[in-house]
Amino acid sequence: MADLSTDWELVSRKARDGSPGVLRALRSMLVHDTTETPQPMTWTLRHRITGRVRRLTARTELEATVKIANGLFDGT
């Protein structure tokens, strides 16, 4: 995994609940929608100096990088 920030290290990245995938599959069959949107993932990060652990939800690595740079962590 690529470094998302010089101050934060990635501890884990987990896909959210699988049920939206089922709903998306049903919707795509009914609407014939072929576009794929990435599923949201929970990213767990640890600050390299303080050791503080934070989580954020993002669909892509770019979105996660932007949220880290702006301090937009979950629950804050």
N, C-alpha and C positions, 0 to 999 in steps of 0.2 A: 504494500500500500504506500502510496506517495505521502510525503509530509504535507500536511494541510497548513501548518503554521510553524514558525520557528519557536514559538512559545509553548505550543500544545503538541502532545504526542497522542496518536490514536491508540486507544486501548482495545476497543472492539467496535464492530459495525454489524448490526443485526437487522434483518428484515422484519418489518412489523407483521402483525397477524396475517395469516394466509387467506382469510375469508374475502378480503377485497379482491383477490385474484380470481376467485370463483365468480364473484359478482361481475367483475370486468369481463370474464369469459362469456357469461350469459348475455351481458349487454352487447358484446361484439357480435354474438350470433344473431341477436334480434335486430340490431341496427346496422349490421355489416360494417362495423367500425374497425378499420385495420390499423389505426394509429396506436402505438404503444407508448404509454407514459410510465416512467419508472416508478416503482412502489416506494413509499417513504421508508427510510431506514433510521434506526436510532444509533447515533454515533456517540460513543463514550470516549472522552478525552481527559488527559491528565496534564496539568500545568507542569512544565519541566522544572521550574524552580521551586514553587510552593507545594507541589504535589496535590493540589486541589483537583478533584474529579468533577467534571460537568458533563451533561448530556445535551444533545440537540437532535432535532429531527430534520432530515433533509433528503431529497430525492436523488441528488447528484453530488459528486465531489466538489464541483464548482459552487453549488448552493451552500454546501457545508463550509467551504473556505470563506465565502462571503459572510455567513453567519458568525463564524469564529472571529473574523476581522472586526465585525460590528458588535461583538459581545452579545449576540442574540441566542443565548442558551435557553433550553427548556426550563420552565419554572422560575424565570427571573423577570 
